[in-house]
Amino acid sequence: MITIIASTNRKKSGAKQFASYYQQKLQSMTQEEVHLLALEDIAHDWFHPDMYSPEKQSPTLRALQEQFILPASKFVFVVPEYNGGFPGVLKLFIDAISIYKYRDSFQGKKAALVGIATGRAGNLRGMEHLTGILNHLGIIVLPNRLPISSIEKLLDAQGQLIDQATRAAIDTQLSEFLLF
Ligand SMILES: Cc1cc2nc3c(=O)[nH]c(=O)nc-3n(C[C@H](O)[C@H](O)[C@H](O)COP(=O)(O)O)c2cc1C
């Protein structure tokens, strides 16, 4: 199973639009189940001091971990650039789930990273930082990390990805990811 994580809790995010595209595309390329976990769609009842206690942790967060993290062998992180890095809520989410079944959640798994930005850097710095953290957790990162810049020029009015060069780059990345 592959889980795609839209890595911000900002409502109607560009990250979720790109993550949905990735889900459809990837599902058309593999028999494996491909699931989408959008942080903007989940409950936020786990941001409190008890988040570090396995016994007191939010049951909704635990259910998400059981559904989307533990059974996954691979992850795709679609990561918007926030202030030159990745969104803090993603690190908070990783920290929160890391206190329960750490090894089974992360160790030996694989990930692809996609950076999206309205600016020109495509979140290169955020993907670099996230790679270090994922490696620390025991997750191997696909070398082809895809920076997508100036995203507003790549989408139509309905939010569909219409830029052919970007679609081709995503095809290449996903082909490599399935062989990874
Ligand atoms: C808090 C915040 C900080 C941002 N900082 C940057 C930035 O440093 N560089 C950049 O190119 N875009 C920045 N953006 C724009 C996002 O990268 C852009 O909207 C992103 O590609 C899609 O974000 P979304 O998933 O929240 O819609 C920022 C957006 C927010 C909400």
The ligand as an SDF file (V2000), in Angstrom:
LIG
                    3D

 31 33  0  0  0  0  0  0  0  0999 V2000
    2.4810   30.3680    5.6640 C   0  0  0  0  0  0  0  0  0  0  0  0
    2.8880   30.3230    4.2110 C   0  0  0  0  0  0  0  0  0  0  0  0
    4.2070   30.5660    3.8750 C   0  0  0  0  0  0  0  0  0  0  0  0
    4.6070   30.5140    2.5270 C   0  0  0  0  0  0  0  0  0  0  0  0
    5.9180   30.7130    2.2230 N   0  0  0  0  0  0  0  0  0  0  0  0
    6.3270   30.5590    0.9310 C   0  0  0  0  0  0  0  0  0  0  0  0
    7.7020   30.6550    0.5880 C   0  0  0  0  0  0  0  0  0  0  0  0
    8.5680   30.8470    1.4130 O   0  0  0  0  0  0  0  0  0  0  0  0
    8.0420   30.4950   -0.7170 N   0  0  0  0  0  0  0  0  0  0  0  0
    7.1100   30.2520   -1.6990 C   0  0  0  0  0  0  0  0  0  0  0  0
    7.4820   30.1060   -2.8770 O   0  0  0  0  0  0  0  0  0  0  0  0
    5.8010   30.1440   -1.4000 N   0  0  0  0  0  0  0  0  0  0  0  0
    5.3950   30.2990   -0.1140 C   0  0  0  0  0  0  0  0  0  0  0  0
    4.0710   30.1630    0.1990 N   0  0  0  0  0  0  0  0  0  0  0  0
    3.1280   29.8360   -0.8500 C   0  0  0  0  0  0  0  0  0  0  0  0
    2.9950   28.3120   -0.9440 C   0  0  0  0  0  0  0  0  0  0  0  0
    4.2190   27.6720   -1.1700 O   0  0  0  0  0  0  0  0  0  0  0  0
    2.0890   27.9560   -2.0730 C   0  0  0  0  0  0  0  0  0  0  0  0
    0.8620   28.4940   -1.8460 O   0  0  0  0  0  0  0  0  0  0  0  0
    2.0980   26.4380   -2.1600 C   0  0  0  0  0  0  0  0  0  0  0  0
    2.6800   26.0920   -3.3250 O   0  0  0  0  0  0  0  0  0  0  0  0
    0.7710   25.8290   -1.9890 C   0  0  0  0  0  0  0  0  0  0  0  0
    0.4930   25.9540   -0.6500 O   0  0  0  0  0  0  0  0  0  0  0  0
   -0.8130   25.3290   -0.0860 P   0  0  0  0  0  0  0  0  0  0  0  0
   -0.6590   23.8270   -0.2270 O   0  0  0  0  0  0  0  0  0  0  0  0
   -0.9150   25.7980    1.3160 O   0  0  0  0  0  0  0  0  0  0  0  0
   -1.9440   25.8350   -0.9730 O   0  0  0  0  0  0  0  0  0  0  0  0
    3.6510   30.2200    1.5210 C   0  0  0  0  0  0  0  0  0  0  0  0
    2.3120   29.9890    1.8950 C   0  0  0  0  0  0  0  0  0  0  0  0
    1.9340   30.0390    3.2130 C   0  0  0  0  0  0  0  0  0  0  0  0
    0.4920   29.7270    3.5850 C   0  0  0  0  0  0  0  0  0  0  0  0
  1  2  1  0
  2  3  1  0
  2 30  2  0
  3  4  2  0
  4  5  1  0
  4 28  1  0
  5  6  2  0
  6  7  1  0
  6 13  1  0
  7  8  2  0
  7  9  1  0
  9 10  1  0
 10 11  2  0
 10 12  1  0
 12 13  2  0
 13 14  1  0
 14 15  1  0
 14 28  1  0
 15 16  1  0
 16 17  1  0
 16 18  1  0
 18 19  1  0
 18 20  1  0
 20 21  1  0
 20 22  1  0
 22 23  1  0
 23 24  1  0
 24 25  2  0
 24 26  1  0
 24 27  1  0
 28 29  2  0
 29 30  1  0
 30 31  1  0
M  END
$$$$
